């Protein structure tokens, strides 16, 4: 399960509309198919292996 924080949505709303549209499209894709080849993620934070 993937979810976004209030900070994410607040930051997103500060971006230009075309960027918001891309981010929303990719977040929706992440929720439906997290292994989709067009999504490129890397681990961040303390728990990196």
C-alpha positions in Angstrom: 0.0 0.0 0.0 1.3 3.4 -0.9 0.1 6.7 0.6 1.3 10.3 0.5 1.8 12.6 3.4 0.0 16.0 3.8 3.4 17.6 3.2 3.6 15.8 -0.2 0.2 17.1 -1.3 1.0 20.6 0.0 4.3 20.6 -1.9 2.6 19.2 -5.0 0.1 22.1 -5.0 2.9 24.6 -5.2 4.2 23.1 -8.4 3.1 24.2 -11.9 0.0 22.5 -13.2 1.7 20.4 -15.8 4.1 19.0 -13.2 1.2 18.3 -10.8 -0.6 16.3 -13.6 2.4 14.2 -14.2 3.0 13.5 -10.5 -0.7 12.6 -9.9 -0.7 10.3 -12.9 2.5 8.5 -11.7 1.2 8.3 -8.1 -2.0 6.6 -9.5 0.2 4.3 -11.5 2.3 3.5 -8.4 -0.9 2.5 -6.5 -2.2 0.3 -9.2 1.1 -1.2 -10.5 4.1 -0.5 -8.3 6.4 -2.6 -10.5 5.6 -0.7 -13.7 8.8 -0.3 -15.7 8.2 3.5 -16.1 8.5 4.0 -12.4 12.1 4.5 -11.2 12.4 4.6 -7.5 15.4 4.3 -5.1 15.4 3.7 -1.4 16.0 6.8 0.8 16.5 7.1 4.5 18.2 5.2 7.3 16.9 1.8 6.3 18.8 1.6 3.0 20.5 -1.7 2.4 
